[in-house]
Amino acid sequence: MDIVHTRLDGVVEFRPARHGDHRGWFRETWKRSVLVDAGIDIDFVQDNESFSAEVGTLRGLHYQISPHPQDKLVRVISGSIVDVAVDIRRDSPTFGQHVAVTLTAEDGNQLLVPVGFAHGFCTLEPDVRVAYKVSGQYAPDCERAIRWDDPDLSIKWPLPASGPTLSDKDIAAPLLADQPNLF
């Protein structure tokens, strides 16, 4: 597995090897010892999966605050997305900055979004399935969101001309500057 560190400390792309023959292929999508050897020791406690029917479905930017923050290890089961991590650690030199990585089912690459980052993604094709491991259980009282089009973040989402497909929660999300609970 190749490990690629992004320009934001803690956000890491994993590129698992794929082994194929005449029957098809095999890939290890997660192996604790590989992460531990890379200095990443996370106890994942829950697996989640989402399905997005339309191109341009945008989910995010989401995070959970204490006492239930979440590290996320995100991968695509079918289709492709642009996956975004935004640094929301107030004392970080990269506060408010983001990285965007294209994740595809074909490539099998994954993005680790650690605690202290907001996470979101935009689908690049129809019928996309995304799976992610999290280190904290879902806790509605700790759930927070940042507006996907916050001008201070300058995220260039790959949207269709019709714009994004959003949840009501994401439409109503406040700007980063208006977030009282960050890390």
Backbone as a printed PyTorch tensor [residue, N CA C, xyz], in Angstrom:
tensor([[[  0.8460,  -1.1730,   0.0000],
         [  0.0000,   0.0000,   0.0000],
         [  0.8910,   1.2350,   0.0000]],

        [[  0.6440,   2.1220,  -0.9420],
         [  1.3680,   3.3870,  -0.9670],
         [  0.6670,   4.3800,  -0.0540]],

        [[  1.4530,   5.1580,   0.6660],
         [  0.9350,   6.1650,   1.5820],
         [  1.4180,   7.5200,   1.0980]],

        [[  0.4810,   8.4230,   0.8200],
         [  0.8010,   9.7430,   0.2890],
         [  0.3240,  10.8000,   1.2760]],

        [[  1.2640,  11.5460,   1.8480],
         [  0.9110,  12.6090,   2.7800],
         [  0.5370,  13.8550,   1.9790]],

        [[ -0.5970,  14.4590,   2.3200],
         [ -1.0280,  15.6750,   1.6450],
         [ -0.3460,  16.8780,   2.2960]],

        [[ -0.6350,  18.0490,   1.7850],
         [ -0.0190,  19.2660,   2.3370],
         [ -0.6110,  19.6650,   3.6880]],

        [[ -1.7090,  19.0040,   4.1110],
         [ -2.2940,  19.2650,   5.4180],
         [ -1.9090,  18.1420,   6.3720]],

        [[ -1.2640,  18.5130,   7.4550],
         [ -0.7650,  17.5390,   8.4220],
         [ -1.8840,  16.6340,   8.9190]],

        [[ -1.7110,  15.3320,   8.7380],
         [ -2.6560,  14.3390,   9.2100],
         [ -3.5830,  13.7990,   8.1390]],

        [[ -3.7900,  14.5450,   7.0680],
         [ -4.6370,  14.0770,   5.9630],
         [ -3.7550,  13.2510,   5.0320]],

        [[ -4.1060,  11.9810,   4.8700],
         [ -3.2530,  11.0310,   4.1590],
         [ -4.0800,  10.2740,   3.1170]],

        [[ -3.4910,  10.1030,   1.9290],
         [ -4.1190,   9.2630,   0.9090],
         [ -3.4480,   7.9010,   0.9240]],

        [[ -4.2670,   6.8690,   0.9150],
         [ -3.7730,   5.4940,   0.8490],
         [ -4.1160,   4.9330,  -0.5130]],

        [[ -3.1410,   4.2600,  -1.1070],
         [ -3.3320,   3.6460,  -2.4170],
         [ -3.0160,   2.1450,  -2.3210]],

        [[ -4.0330,   1.3510,  -2.0090],
         [ -3.8040,  -0.0900,  -1.8680],
         [ -3.4540,  -0.7350,  -3.2050]],

        [[ -2.5950,  -1.7320,  -3.1340],
         [ -2.2260,  -2.4890,  -4.3360],
         [ -3.3910,  -3.3860,  -4.7450]],

        [[ -3.5210,  -3.5710,  -6.0450],
         [ -4.5450,  -4.4720,  -6.5760],
         [ -3.8290,  -5.6100,  -7.2840]],

        [[ -4.2100,  -6.8320,  -6.9450],
         [ -3.5820,  -8.0270,  -7.5060],
         [ -4.6140,  -8.7420,  -8.3730]],

        [[ -4.3030,  -8.9020,  -9.6380],
         [ -5.2800,  -9.5020, -10.5310],
         [ -4.7430, -10.6830, -11.3180]],

        [[ -5.6650, -11.4740, -11.7950],
         [ -5.3630, -12.5590, -12.7110],
         [ -6.5870, -12.7850, -13.5900]],

        [[ -6.6570, -13.9220, -14.2510],
         [ -7.7540, -14.1920, -15.1850],
         [ -9.1290, -14.2220, -14.5070]],

        [[ -9.1840, -14.3800, -13.1800],
         [-10.4620, -14.4340, -12.4560],
         [-10.9990, -13.0550, -12.0950]],

        [[-10.1140, -12.0760, -12.0480],
         [-10.4900, -10.7420, -11.5930],
         [ -9.3660, -10.1610, -10.7610]],

        [[ -9.6880,  -9.5670,  -9.6230],
         [ -8.6560,  -8.9650,  -8.7810],
         [ -9.0180,  -9.0290,  -7.3040]],

        [[ -8.0040,  -8.7320,  -6.4630],
         [ -8.1230,  -8.7180,  -5.0090],
         [ -7.3590,  -7.4990,  -4.5030]],

        [[ -7.9110,  -6.8590,  -3.4620],
         [ -7.2510,  -5.7020,  -2.8590],
         [ -7.5330,  -5.7100,  -1.3660]],

        [[ -6.5050,  -5.4710,  -0.5430],
         [ -6.7030,  -5.2460,   0.8860],
         [ -7.0870,  -3.7820,   1.0540]],

        [[ -8.3070,  -3.5170,   1.5070],
         [ -8.7620,  -2.1380,   1.6140],
         [ -8.3910,  -1.4820,   2.9400]],

        [[ -8.1050,  -2.2710,   3.9380],
         [ -7.6860,  -1.7350,   5.2240],
         [ -6.9170,  -2.8050,   5.9670]],

        [[ -5.7880,  -2.4050,   6.5290],
         [ -4.9730,  -3.3220,   7.3160],
         [ -4.3570,  -2.5190,   8.4560]],

        [[ -4.8120,  -2.8100,   9.6530],
         [ -4.3870,  -2.0340,  10.8260],
         [ -2.8700,  -1.9190,  10.9310]],

        [[ -2.1540,  -3.0100,  10.7120],
         [ -0.6950,  -2.9880,  10.8860],
         [ -0.0190,  -2.0210,   9.9090]],

        [[ -0.5650,  -1.8470,   8.7200],
         [  0.0150,  -0.9070,   7.7540],
         [ -0.1150,   0.5240,   8.2740]],

        [[ -1.2830,   0.8520,   8.8050],
         [ -1.4730,   2.1890,   9.3580],
         [ -0.5920,   2.4060,  10.5890]],

        [[ -0.5310,   1.4210,  11.4680],
         [  0.3010,   1.5510,  12.6660],
         [  1.7630,   1.7290,  12.2680]],

        [[  2.2340,   0.9680,  11.2830],
         [  3.6140,   1.1200,  10.8130],
         [  3.8740,   2.5170,  10.2460]],

        [[  2.8010,   3.1730,   9.7450],
         [  2.9220,   4.5320,   9.2050],
         [  2.7070,   5.5880,  10.2920]],

        [[  2.5730,   5.1480,  11.5620],
         [  2.4000,   6.0690,  12.6660],
         [  0.9570,   6.5030,  12.8940]],

        [[  0.0170,   5.7630,  12.3060],
         [ -1.4030,   6.0860,  12.4380],
         [ -2.0750,   4.9620,  13.2120]],

        [[ -2.4380,   5.2480,  14.4520],
         [ -3.0360,   4.2260,  15.3100],
         [ -4.4500,   4.6650,  15.6810]],

        [[ -5.4050,   4.2920,  14.8570],
         [ -6.7970,   4.6920,  15.0320],
         [ -7.6400,   3.4490,  15.2820]],

        [[ -8.4970,   3.5510,  16.2670],
         [ -9.4230,   2.4630,  16.5660],
         [-10.7630,   2.7690,  15.8970]],

        [[-10.9890,   2.2070,  14.7180],
         [-12.2440,   2.4190,  14.0100],
         [-13.3390,   1.5950,  14.6790]],

        [[-14.5080,   2.2320,  14.8980],
         [-15.5820,   1.5770,  15.6450],
         [-16.8680,   1.4060,  14.8480]],

        [[-16.9380,   1.9960,  13.6690],
         [-18.1780,   1.9440,  12.9010],
         [-17.8520,   2.0780,  11.4140]],

        [[-18.5810,   1.3500,  10.5750],
         [-18.4870,   1.4880,   9.1190],
         [-19.7810,   2.1000,   8.6130]],

        [[-19.6600,   3.0680,   7.7090],
         [-20.8220,   3.7320,   7.1200],
         [-20.7630,   3.6050,   5.6110]],

        [[-21.9210,   3.7010,   4.9690],
         [-21.9860,   3.6580,   3.5190],
         [-23.0810,   4.6050,   3.0590]],

        [[-22.8010,   5.3460,   1.9760],
         [-23.8280,   6.2190,   1.4000],
         [-23.9730,   5.9130,  -0.0790]],

        [[-25.1540,   6.2090,  -0.5960],
         [-25.4440,   6.0800,  -2.0240],
         [-25.9500,   7.4300,  -2.5060]],

        [[-25.4160,   7.8880,  -3.6210],
         [-25.8480,   9.1490,  -4.2210],
         [-26.2080,   8.8790,  -5.6680]],

        [[-27.4570,   9.1570,  -6.0270],
         [-27.9610,   8.8280,  -7.3590],
         [-27.4990,   9.7980,  -8.4360]],

        [[-27.3940,  11.0790,  -8.1160],
         [-27.1460,  12.0870,  -9.1440],
         [-25.7010,  12.5570,  -9.1800]],

        [[-25.2320,  12.8970, -10.3750],
         [-23.9500,  13.5940, -10.5330],
         [-24.0900,  14.9420,  -9.8310]],

        [[-23.0730,  15.3510,  -9.1070],
         [-23.1120,  16.6380,  -8.4200],
         [-23.7900,  16.5980,  -7.0680]],

        [[-24.0290,  15.3870,  -6.5420],
         [-24.5230,  15.3020,  -5.1670],
         [-23.3700,  15.7090,  -4.2590]],

        [[-23.6240,  16.6820,  -3.4160],
         [-22.5850,  17.2030,  -2.5360],
         [-23.0180,  16.9500,  -1.0970]],

        [[-22.1580,  16.2540,  -0.3700],
         [-22.4090,  15.9470,   1.0430],
         [-21.3000,  16.5990,   1.8620]],

        [[-21.6880,  17.5200,   2.7330],
         [-20.6710,  18.1530,   3.5580],
         [-20.8900,  19.6530,   3.6280]],

        [[-20.0690,  20.2010,   4.3780],
         [-18.8600,  19.7580,   5.0640],
         [-19.2160,  19.3850,   6.5050]],

        [[-18.9730,  18.1570,   6.9090],
         [-19.4340,  17.6320,   8.1900],
         [-18.2770,  17.3130,   9.1370]],

        [[-18.5940,  17.3960,  10.4320],
         [-17.6730,  16.9470,  11.4790],
         [-18.4620,  16.7360,  12.7530]],

        [[-17.8510,  16.0680,  13.7210],
         [-18.4340,  15.8930,  15.0530],
         [-17.4760,  16.4510,  16.0890]],

        [[-18.0390,  17.1190,  17.0930],
         [-17.2460,  17.6920,  18.1750],
         [-17.1630,  16.7070,  19.3390]],

        [[-16.3380,  17.0340,  20.3220],
         [-16.2130,  16.2280,  21.5390],
         [-17.5500,  16.1760,  22.2500]],

        [[-17.8600,  15.0790,  22.8820],
         [-16.9870,  13.9510,  23.1920],
         [-16.9980,  12.8330,  22.1430]],

        [[-17.5090,  13.1110,  20.9390],
         [-17.5840,  12.0710,  19.9120],
         [-16.9870,  12.5040,  18.5770]],

        [[-15.7510,  13.0270,  18.5760],
         [-15.1590,  13.3940,  17.2870],
         [-14.8620,  12.1300,  16.4740]],

        [[-14.6800,  12.3100,  15.1670],
         [-14.4660,  11.1460,  14.2930],
         [-13.2930,  11.3560,  13.3390]],

        [[-12.3760,  10.3790,  13.3340],
         [-11.4670,  10.2140,  12.2120],
         [-12.2830,   9.4640,  11.1700]],

        [[-12.0210,   9.7140,   9.8800],
         [-12.7300,   9.0000,   8.8140],
         [-11.7150,   8.4700,   7.8100]],

        [[-11.9290,   7.2340,   7.3810],
         [-11.1590,   6.6570,   6.2860],
         [-12.1580,   6.3770,   5.1720]],

        [[-12.0670,   7.1690,   4.0980],
         [-13.0930,   7.2140,   3.0600],
         [-12.6130,   6.5100,   1.8000]],

        [[-13.5220,   5.6900,   1.2130],
         [-13.2340,   5.0630,  -0.0740],
         [-14.5110,   4.9510,  -0.8830]],

        [[-14.3540,   4.7830,  -2.1730],
         [-15.4930,   4.6810,  -3.0820],
         [-15.6570,   3.2270,  -3.4950]],

        [[-16.8830,   2.7140,  -3.3530],
         [-17.1820,   1.3340,  -3.7330],
         [-17.5990,   1.2550,  -5.2020]],

        [[-18.3550,   2.2660,  -5.6640],
         [-18.6910,   2.3480,  -7.0870],
         [-18.7640,   3.8090,  -7.4800]],

        [[-18.1720,   4.1260,  -8.6340],
         [-18.1660,   5.4850,  -9.1330],
         [-16.9300,   6.2620,  -8.7320]],

        [[-17.1020,   7.5830,  -8.5970],
         [-15.9810,   8.4560,  -8.2580],
         [-16.4880,   9.7430,  -7.6060]],

        [[-15.6290,  10.3190,  -6.7870],
         [-15.9460,  11.5510,  -6.0640],
         [-14.7090,  12.4430,  -6.0060]],

        [[-14.9410,  13.7130,  -5.7190],
         [-13.8790,  14.5760,  -5.2310],
         [-14.1180,  14.6800,  -3.7330]],

        [[-13.1300,  14.2490,  -2.9580],
         [-13.2200,  14.2030,  -1.5020],
         [-12.4280,  15.3720,  -0.9330]],

        [[-13.0130,  16.0880,   0.0250],
         [-12.4080,  17.3140,   0.5510],
         [-12.2790,  17.2310,   2.0700]],

        [[-11.1210,  17.6390,   2.5670],
         [-10.8700,  17.7760,   4.0010],
         [-10.4650,  19.2170,   4.2720]],

        [[-11.1330,  19.8640,   5.2560],
         [-10.8630,  21.2550,   5.6170],
         [-10.3260,  21.2820,   7.0420]],

        [[ -9.1800,  21.9220,   7.2340],
         [ -8.5690,  22.0440,   8.5530],
         [ -9.3910,  23.0180,   9.4000]],

        [[ -9.9740,  22.5240,  10.4940],
         [-10.7530,  23.3860,  11.3890],
         [-10.1560,  23.3940,  12.8030]],

        [[ -8.8500,  23.2010,  12.8680],
         [ -8.1240,  23.2960,  14.1360],
         [ -7.6890,  24.7560,  14.2860]],

        [[ -8.3090,  25.4830,  15.1940],
         [ -8.0950,  26.9360,  15.3060],
         [ -6.6200,  27.3250,  15.4500]],

        [[ -5.8140,  26.5290,  16.1290],
         [ -4.4090,  26.8730,  16.3470],
         [ -3.4790,  26.3440,  15.2550]],

        [[ -4.0280,  25.7410,  14.2200],
         [ -3.2160,  25.1650,  13.1530],
         [ -2.7470,  26.2530,  12.1840]],

        [[ -1.4990,  26.1440,  11.7060],
         [ -1.0300,  27.1040,  10.6940],
         [ -1.7790,  26.9630,   9.3580]],

        [[ -2.5030,  25.8530,   9.1800],
         [ -3.2680,  25.6610,   7.9410],
         [ -4.7830,  25.7530,   8.1940]],

        [[ -5.1760,  26.4250,   9.2850],
         [ -6.5970,  26.5900,   9.6030],
         [ -7.3360,  27.1870,   8.4020]],

        [[ -8.4660,  26.5550,   8.0430],
         [ -9.2880,  27.0420,   6.9410],
         [ -8.8370,  26.5950,   5.5610]],

        [[ -7.6970,  25.9210,   5.4900],
         [ -7.2240,  25.4180,   4.2030],
         [ -7.7930,  24.0250,   3.9600]],

        [[ -7.7920,  23.6230,   2.7080],
         [ -8.3600,  22.3140,   2.3620],
         [ -7.4940,  21.5850,   1.3430]],

        [[ -7.7310,  20.2860,   1.2650],
         [ -7.1890,  19.4640,   0.1910],
         [ -8.3680,  18.7600,  -0.4670]],

        [[ -8.2210,  18.5170,  -1.7500],
         [ -9.2410,  17.8010,  -2.5130],
         [ -8.5500,  16.6760,  -3.2670]],

        [[ -9.0730,  15.4630,  -3.1280],
         [ -8.4920,  14.2770,  -3.7600],
         [ -9.6040,  13.5350,  -4.4930]],

        [[ -9.3460,  13.1620,  -5.7320],
         [-10.3120,  12.3480,  -6.4660],
         [-10.1510,  10.8970,  -6.0280]],

        [[-11.2510,  10.3190,  -5.5490],
         [-11.2730,   8.9190,  -5.1510],
         [-12.1590,   8.1720,  -6.1340]],

        [[-11.6820,   7.0160,  -6.5980],
         [-12.4610,   6.2170,  -7.5390],
         [-12.5070,   4.7640,  -7.1080]],

        [[-13.5890,   4.0970,  -7.4760],
         [-13.6910,   2.6640,  -7.1960],
         [-12.6060,   1.9160,  -7.9590]],

        [[-12.3490,   2.3280,  -9.1710],
         [-11.3480,   1.6570, -10.0040],
         [ -9.9570,   1.7280,  -9.3680]],

        [[ -9.5550,   2.9180,  -8.9190],
         [ -8.2270,   3.0740,  -8.3140],
         [ -8.1670,   2.4910,  -6.9050]],

        [[ -9.2810,   2.5290,  -6.1790],
         [ -9.3050,   2.0020,  -4.8220],
         [ -8.5910,   2.8660,  -3.8060]],

        [[ -8.2240,   4.0950,  -4.1940],
         [ -7.5310,   4.9600,  -3.2420],
         [ -8.4930,   5.4360,  -2.1670]],

        [[ -7.9290,   5.8360,  -1.0250],
         [ -8.7060,   6.2130,   0.1500],
         [ -8.1200,   7.4710,   0.7600]],

        [[ -8.9570,   8.2200,   1.4720],
         [ -8.4660,   9.4110,   2.1410],
         [ -8.7550,   9.3080,   3.6350]],

        [[ -7.7140,   9.5290,   4.4400],
         [ -7.8610,   9.5990,   5.8870],
         [ -8.1030,  11.0560,   6.2590]],

        [[ -9.2640,  11.3110,   6.8530],
         [ -9.6410,  12.6440,   7.3140],
         [ -9.6540,  12.5810,   8.8370]],

        [[ -8.6150,  13.1280,   9.4960],
         [ -8.5230,  12.9770,  10.9490],
         [ -9.4400,  13.9340,  11.7080]],

        [[ -9.5810,  13.6720,  12.9940],
         [-10.2730,  14.5890,  13.9000],
         [ -9.6370,  15.9670,  13.7170]],

        [[-10.4800,  16.9870,  13.7220],
         [ -9.9820,  18.3520,  13.5350],
         [-10.1550,  18.8440,  12.1120]],

        [[-10.7950,  18.0240,  11.2830],
         [-11.0520,  18.3890,   9.8920],
         [-12.5280,  18.1790,   9.5850]],

        [[-13.0960,  19.0970,   8.8060],
         [-14.4270,  18.9010,   8.2570],
         [-14.2700,  18.1130,   6.9660]],

        [[-15.2990,  17.3330,   6.6350],
         [-15.2230,  16.4400,   5.4770],
         [-16.4350,  16.6170,   4.5850]],

        [[-16.1990,  16.5530,   3.2880],
         [-17.2880,  16.5760,   2.3240],
         [-16.8540,  15.9660,   1.0180]],

        [[-17.8370,  15.6150,   0.1860],
         [-17.4990,  15.1020,  -1.1440],
         [-18.5810,  15.4520,  -2.1420]],

        [[-18.1730,  15.4280,  -3.4160],
         [-19.0710,  15.6880,  -4.5320],
         [-18.9350,  14.5400,  -5.5270]],

        [[-20.0850,  13.9970,  -5.9570],
         [-20.0600,  12.8700,  -6.8890],
         [-19.7480,  13.3300,  -8.3030]],

        [[-18.9650,  12.5380,  -9.0090],
         [-18.5480,  12.8520, -10.3740],
         [-19.3270,  12.0710, -11.4220]],

        [[-20.1300,  11.1170, -10.9740],
         [-20.9360,  10.3030, -11.8880],
         [-22.1770,   9.8220, -11.1370]],

        [[-23.1400,   9.2670, -11.8430],
         [-24.3460,   8.7950, -11.1590],
         [-24.0970,   7.4930, -10.3940]],

        [[-24.9790,   7.2370,  -9.4380],
         [-25.0030,   5.9730,  -8.6920],
         [-23.6750,   5.6670,  -8.0060]],

        [[-23.2600,   6.5850,  -7.1540],
         [-21.9960,   6.4650,  -6.4350],
         [-22.2460,   5.9160,  -5.0380]],

        [[-21.4250,   4.9370,  -4.6440],
         [-21.4540,   4.3920,  -3.2910],
         [-20.1270,   4.6980,  -2.6110]],

        [[-20.2260,   5.2990,  -1.4300],
         [-19.0500,   5.6740,  -0.6500],
         [-19.1110,   4.9490,   0.6860]],

        [[-17.9840,   4.3830,   1.0970],
         [-17.8920,   3.7070,   2.3930],
         [-16.8080,   4.4020,   3.2100]],

        [[-17.0610,   4.5020,   4.4990],
         [-16.0160,   5.0690,   5.3420],
         [-16.0790,   4.4940,   6.7450]],

        [[-14.8850,   4.2870,   7.2690],
         [-14.7130,   3.8450,   8.6440],
         [-14.6160,   5.0990,   9.5060]],

        [[-15.1680,   5.0420,  10.7130],
         [-15.0700,   6.1640,  11.6270],
         [-14.5890,   5.6940,  13.0000]],

        [[-13.9000,   6.5850,  13.6940],
         [-13.3370,   6.2270,  14.9930],
         [-14.2700,   6.5740,  16.1460]],

        [[-15.3610,   7.2500,  15.8660],
         [-16.3470,   7.5740,  16.8910],
         [-17.7330,   7.2780,  16.3630]],

        [[-18.6030,   6.8170,  17.2400],
         [-19.9580,   6.5200,  16.8080],
         [-20.6970,   7.8070,  16.4680]],

        [[-21.6740,   7.6770,  15.5710],
         [-22.5010,   8.8200,  15.2090],
         [-23.2270,   9.3320,  16.4490]],

        [[-23.1530,  10.6360,  16.6630],
         [-23.7920,  11.2790,  17.8160],
         [-24.4700,  12.5550,  17.3220]],

        [[-25.7840,  12.5180,  17.0960],
         [-26.4880,  13.6810,  16.5400],
         [-26.2520,  14.9830,  17.3120]],

        [[-26.1010,  14.9010,  18.6360],
         [-25.8850,  16.1100,  19.4270],
         [-24.4900,  16.7060,  19.2190]],

        [[-23.5790,  15.9500,  18.6310],
         [-22.2170,  16.4280,  18.3730],
         [-21.9870,  16.7570,  16.8990]],

        [[-22.9700,  16.4740,  16.0800],
         [-22.8460,  16.6710,  14.6330],
         [-22.8780,  18.1650,  14.2960]],

        [[-21.9600,  18.5820,  13.4080],
         [-21.8860,  19.9630,  12.9490],
         [-21.6330,  19.9690,  11.4400]],

        [[-21.9130,  21.1190,  10.8220],
         [-21.6680,  21.2750,   9.3900],
         [-21.2120,  22.7010,   9.1030]],

        [[-20.4240,  22.8330,   8.0600],
         [-19.9570,  24.1230,   7.5470],
         [-20.4990,  24.2530,   6.1270]],

        [[-20.9030,  25.4330,   5.7710],
         [-21.4910,  25.6690,   4.4520],
         [-20.5140,  25.2700,   3.3430]],

        [[-20.9880,  24.4810,   2.4130],
         [-20.1740,  23.9080,   1.3370],
         [-19.5480,  24.9770,   0.4340]],

        [[-20.2300,  26.1290,   0.3000],
         [-19.7380,  27.1770,  -0.6000],
         [-19.2310,  28.3950,   0.1590]],

        [[-18.7370,  28.1970,   1.3740],
         [-18.1670,  29.2780,   2.1740],
         [-17.0900,  29.9810,   1.3470]],

        [[-17.2420,  31.2950,   1.0780],
         [-16.2610,  31.9820,   0.2360],
         [-14.8620,  32.0270,   0.8450]],

        [[-14.7480,  31.9400,   2.1700],
         [-13.4280,  31.9420,   2.8030],
         [-12.6630,  30.6480,   2.5520]],

        [[-13.3650,  29.5810,   2.1870],
         [-12.7000,  28.2950,   1.9460],
         [-12.2400,  28.1480,   0.4950]],

        [[-12.9110,  28.8010,  -0.4240],
         [-12.5420,  28.7790,  -1.8530],
         [-12.4100,  27.3620,  -2.4170]],

        [[-13.3380,  26.4870,  -2.0600],
         [-13.3130,  25.1220,  -2.6070],
         [-13.9120,  25.1530,  -4.0050]],

        [[-13.1950,  24.6080,  -4.9520],
         [-13.6620,  24.5440,  -6.3300],
         [-14.3010,  23.1730,  -6.5670]],

        [[-15.5750,  23.0670,  -6.2370],
         [-16.2960,  21.8110,  -6.3940],
         [-16.5560,  21.5580,  -7.8810]],

        [[-16.4200,  20.3320,  -8.3390],
         [-16.6810,  19.9970,  -9.7550],
         [-18.1790,  19.7670,  -9.9970]],

        [[-18.9240,  20.8360, -10.1080],
         [-20.3770,  20.7500, -10.1590],
         [-20.9090,  20.8130, -11.5900]],

        [[-22.0310,  20.1490, -11.8320],
         [-22.6920,  20.2940, -13.1250],
         [-23.2860,  21.7080, -13.2410]],

        [[-23.6630,  22.1050, -14.4520],
         [-24.2200,  23.4370, -14.6860],
         [-25.4620,  23.6880, -13.8430]],

        [[-26.2030,  22.6410, -13.5110],
         [-27.4190,  22.7750, -12.7120],
         [-27.1320,  23.0270, -11.2380]],

        [[-25.8750,  22.9040, -10.8250],
         [-25.5030,  23.1080,  -9.4310],
         [-25.5580,  21.8190,  -8.6370]],

        [[-25.2730,  21.8970,  -7.3260],
         [-25.2150,  20.6880,  -6.5070],
         [-26.5950,  20.1920,  -6.0800]],

        [[-26.6590,  18.9220,  -5.7760],
         [-27.8070,  18.3380,  -5.0890],
         [-27.4220,  18.2790,  -3.6140]],

        [[-28.1920,  18.9690,  -2.7660],
         [-27.8430,  19.1410,  -1.3600],
         [-28.9760,  18.7070,  -0.4400]],

        [[-28.6230,  18.3440,   0.7840],
         [-29.6270,  18.1080,   1.8230],
         [-30.0460,  19.4570,   2.4000]],

        [[-31.1910,  19.4920,   3.0470],
         [-31.6390,  20.7130,   3.7190],
         [-30.6250,  21.1460,   4.7780]],

        [[-30.0530,  20.1830,   5.4680],
         [-29.0600,  20.4800,   6.5090],
         [-27.8410,  21.1820,   5.9090]],

        [[-27.3790,  20.7110,   4.7650],
         [-26.1990,  21.3130,   4.1490],
         [-26.5040,  22.6920,   3.5680]],

        [[-27.7140,  22.8860,   3.0740],
         [-28.1100,  24.2060,   2.5710],
         [-28.0820,  25.2340,   3.7090]],

        [[-28.5020,  24.8210,   4.8980],
         [-28.6140,  25.7300,   6.0380],
         [-27.3450,  25.8340,   6.8840]],

        [[-26.3040,  25.1290,   6.5380],
         [-25.0930,  25.1130,   7.3650],
         [-24.4700,  26.5060,   7.4550]],

        [[-23.9410,  26.8640,   8.6320],
         [-23.2970,  28.1720,   8.7950],
         [-21.9000,  28.1990,   8.1760]],

        [[-21.3780,  29.4010,   8.0380],
         [-20.0160,  29.5920,   7.5450],
         [-19.0040,  29.1680,   8.6140]],

        [[-17.7670,  28.9290,   8.1960],
         [-16.6980,  28.5660,   9.1350],
         [-16.5270,  29.6500,  10.1990]],

        [[-16.5770,  30.9070,   9.8070],
         [-16.3830,  32.0200,  10.7500],
         [-17.4630,  32.0450,  11.8280]],

        [[-18.5990,  31.4180,  11.5720],
         [-19.7010,  31.4200,  12.5270],
         [-19.7750,  30.1540,  13.3660]],

        [[-18.7420,  29.3260,  13.3190],
         [-18.7260,  28.0650,  14.0590],
         [-18.1880,  28.2980,  15.4790]],

        [[-19.0220,  28.0570,  16.5050],
         [-18.5210,  28.2420,  17.8750],
         [-17.7140,  27.0360,  18.3740]],

        [[-17.9720,  25.8600,  17.8360],
         [-17.3440,  24.6350,  18.3430],
         [-16.4000,  24.0420,  17.3080]],

        [[-15.1340,  24.3780,  17.4330],
         [-14.1230,  23.7900,  16.5580],
         [-13.0810,  23.1120,  17.4370]],

        [[-11.9820,  22.7840,  16.8610],
         [-10.9550,  22.0330,  17.5850],
         [ -9.7920,  22.9170,  17.9730]]])
